[in-house]
Amino acid sequence: MKAEYDLAKMKSRKNPYAAKLKKPVTMRLGEDVIQYFKAMAEEAGVPYQSLINLYLRDCIAQHRKIEISWQTRR
């Protein structure tokens, strides 16, 4: 190894993993939802936020769509 390196000659390049980085978001989740995922995460030995991310990623992979129908009041 050299004692010193000349970093000025070093060529820069884009981070190949930049597209896979996670973006922090703020979400309002029900307490029951949080407790559900925390319990599952504890059993699996992973952080609950990672488990939620894995579940949502699986929804994308399986092309799951939710059916929402609002009941009208009379």
Distance bins in CASP14 RR format, pairs under 12 A and 6 or more apart:
PFRMAT RR
TARGET T0000
AUTHOR 0000-0000-0000
RMODE 2
METHOD distances of the structure
MODEL  1
15 21 0 0 0 0 1 0 0 0 0 0 0
20 53 0 0 0 0 0 1 0 0 0 0 0
20 57 0 0 0 0 0 1 0 0 0 0 0
22 47 0 0 0 0 0 1 0 0 0 0 0
22 49 0 0 0 0 1 0 0 0 0 0 0
22 50 0 0 0 0 1 0 0 0 0 0 0
22 52 0 0 0 0 0 1 0 0 0 0 0
22 53 1 0 0 1 0 0 0 0 0 0 0
22 54 0 0 0 0 0 1 0 0 0 0 0
22 56 0 0 0 0 0 1 0 0 0 0 0
22 57 0 0 0 0 0 1 0 0 0 0 0
23 53 0 0 0 0 0 1 0 0 0 0 0
24 49 0 0 0 0 0 1 0 0 0 0 0
24 53 0 0 0 0 0 1 0 0 0 0 0
25 49 0 0 0 0 0 1 0 0 0 0 0
25 52 0 0 0 0 0 1 0 0 0 0 0
25 53 0 0 0 0 0 1 0 0 0 0 0
25 56 0 0 0 0 0 1 0 0 0 0 0
27 33 0 0 0 0 1 0 0 0 0 0 0
27 34 0 0 0 0 0 1 0 0 0 0 0
27 37 0 0 0 0 0 1 0 0 0 0 0
27 49 0 0 0 0 0 1 0 0 0 0 0
27 52 0 0 0 0 1 0 0 0 0 0 0
27 53 0 0 0 0 0 1 0 0 0 0 0
27 56 0 0 0 0 0 1 0 0 0 0 0
28 34 0 0 0 0 0 1 0 0 0 0 0
29 35 0 0 0 0 1 0 0 0 0 0 0
29 36 0 0 0 0 1 0 0 0 0 0 0
29 37 0 0 0 0 1 0 0 0 0 0 0
29 38 0 0 0 0 0 1 0 0 0 0 0
29 48 0 0 0 0 0 1 0 0 0 0 0
29 49 0 0 0 0 0 1 0 0 0 0 0
29 52 0 0 0 0 1 0 0 0 0 0 0
30 36 0 0 0 0 1 0 0 0 0 0 0
30 37 0 0 0 0 0 1 0 0 0 0 0
30 38 0 0 0 0 0 1 0 0 0 0 0
31 37 0 0 0 0 0 1 0 0 0 0 0
31 38 0 0 0 0 0 1 0 0 0 0 0
32 38 0 0 0 0 0 1 0 0 0 0 0
32 39 0 0 0 0 0 1 0 0 0 0 0
33 39 0 0 0 0 0 1 0 0 0 0 0
33 40 0 0 0 0 0 1 0 0 0 0 0
33 48 0 0 0 0 0 1 0 0 0 0 0
33 51 0 0 0 0 0 1 0 0 0 0 0
33 52 0 0 0 0 1 0 0 0 0 0 0
33 55 0 0 0 0 0 1 0 0 0 0 0
34 40 0 0 0 0 0 1 0 0 0 0 0
34 41 0 0 0 0 0 1 0 0 0 0 0
34 48 1 0 0 1 0 0 0 0 0 0 0
34 49 0 0 0 0 1 0 0 0 0 0 0
34 51 0 0 0 0 0 1 0 0 0 0 0
34 52 0 0 0 0 1 0 0 0 0 0 0
35 41 0 0 0 0 0 1 0 0 0 0 0
35 42 0 0 0 0 0 1 0 0 0 0 0
35 48 0 0 0 0 1 0 0 0 0 0 0
36 42 0 0 0 0 0 1 0 0 0 0 0
36 43 0 0 0 0 0 1 0 0 0 0 0
36 48 0 0 0 0 1 0 0 0 0 0 0
36 51 0 0 0 0 1 0 0 0 0 0 0
36 52 0 0 0 0 1 0 0 0 0 0 0
36 55 0 0 0 0 0 1 0 0 0 0 0
37 43 0 0 0 0 0 1 0 0 0 0 0
37 44 0 0 0 0 0 1 0 0 0 0 0
37 46 0 0 0 0 0 1 0 0 0 0 0
37 47 0 0 0 0 1 0 0 0 0 0 0
37 48 1 0 1 0 0 0 0 0 0 0 0
37 49 0 0 0 0 1 0 0 0 0 0 0
37 50 0 0 0 0 1 0 0 0 0 0 0
37 51 1 0 1 0 0 0 0 0 0 0 0
37 52 1 0 1 0 0 0 0 0 0 0 0
37 53 0 0 0 0 0 1 0 0 0 0 0
37 54 0 0 0 0 0 1 0 0 0 0 0
37 55 1 0 0 1 0 0 0 0 0 0 0
37 56 0 0 0 0 0 1 0 0 0 0 0
38 44 0 0 0 0 0 1 0 0 0 0 0
38 45 0 0 0 0 0 1 0 0 0 0 0
38 46 0 0 0 0 0 1 0 0 0 0 0
38 47 0 0 0 0 1 0 0 0 0 0 0
38 48 1 0 1 0 0 0 0 0 0 0 0
38 49 0 0 0 0 1 0 0 0 0 0 0
38 50 0 0 0 0 0 1 0 0 0 0 0
38 51 0 0 0 0 1 0 0 0 0 0 0
38 52 0 0 0 0 1 0 0 0 0 0 0
39 45 0 0 0 0 0 1 0 0 0 0 0
39 48 0 0 0 0 1 0 0 0 0 0 0
39 51 0 0 0 0 0 1 0 0 0 0 0
40 46 0 0 0 0 1 0 0 0 0 0 0
40 47 0 0 0 0 0 1 0 0 0 0 0
40 48 1 0 0 1 0 0 0 0 0 0 0
40 50 0 0 0 0 0 1 0 0 0 0 0
40 51 1 0 1 0 0 0 0 0 0 0 0
40 52 0 0 0 0 1 0 0 0 0 0 0
40 54 0 0 0 0 0 1 0 0 0 0 0
40 55 0 0 0 0 1 0 0 0 0 0 0
41 47 1 0 0 1 0 0 0 0 0 0 0
41 48 1 1 0 0 0 0 0 0 0 0 0
41 49 0 0 0 0 1 0 0 0 0 0 0
41 50 1 0 0 1 0 0 0 0 0 0 0
41 51 1 0 1 0 0 0 0 0 0 0 0
41 52 0 0 0 0 1 0 0 0 0 0 0
41 53 0 0 0 0 0 1 0 0 0 0 0
41 54 0 0 0 0 1 0 0 0 0 0 0
41 55 0 0 0 0 0 1 0 0 0 0 0
42 48 1 0 0 1 0 0 0 0 0 0 0
42 51 0 0 0 0 1 0 0 0 0 0 0
43 51 0 0 0 0 1 0 0 0 0 0 0
44 50 0 0 0 0 1 0 0 0 0 0 0
44 51 1 0 0 1 0 0 0 0 0 0 0
44 52 0 0 0 0 0 1 0 0 0 0 0
44 54 0 0 0 0 1 0 0 0 0 0 0
44 55 0 0 0 0 0 1 0 0 0 0 0
45 51 0 0 0 0 1 0 0 0 0 0 0
46 52 0 0 0 0 0 1 0 0 0 0 0
46 53 0 0 0 0 1 0 0 0 0 0 0
46 54 1 0 0 1 0 0 0 0 0 0 0
46 55 0 0 0 0 0 1 0 0 0 0 0
47 53 0 0 0 0 1 0 0 0 0 0 0
47 54 0 0 0 0 0 1 0 0 0 0 0
48 54 0 0 0 0 0 1 0 0 0 0 0
48 55 0 0 0 0 0 1 0 0 0 0 0
49 55 0 0 0 0 0 1 0 0 0 0 0
49 56 0 0 0 0 0 1 0 0 0 0 0
50 56 0 0 0 0 0 1 0 0 0 0 0
50 57 0 0 0 0 0 1 0 0 0 0 0
51 57 0 0 0 0 0 1 0 0 0 0 0
51 58 0 0 0 0 0 1 0 0 0 0 0
52 58 0 0 0 0 0 1 0 0 0 0 0
52 59 0 0 0 0 0 1 0 0 0 0 0
53 59 0 0 0 0 0 1 0 0 0 0 0
53 60 0 0 0 0 0 1 0 0 0 0 0
54 60 0 0 0 0 0 1 0 0 0 0 0
54 61 0 0 0 0 0 1 0 0 0 0 0
55 61 0 0 0 0 0 1 0 0 0 0 0
55 62 0 0 0 0 0 1 0 0 0 0 0
55 64 0 0 0 0 0 1 0 0 0 0 0
56 62 0 0 0 0 0 1 0 0 0 0 0
56 64 0 0 0 0 1 0 0 0 0 0 0
56 66 0 0 0 0 0 1 0 0 0 0 0
57 64 0 0 0 0 0 1 0 0 0 0 0
58 64 0 0 0 0 1 0 0 0 0 0 0
59 65 0 0 0 0 1 0 0 0 0 0 0
59 66 0 0 0 0 1 0 0 0 0 0 0
END
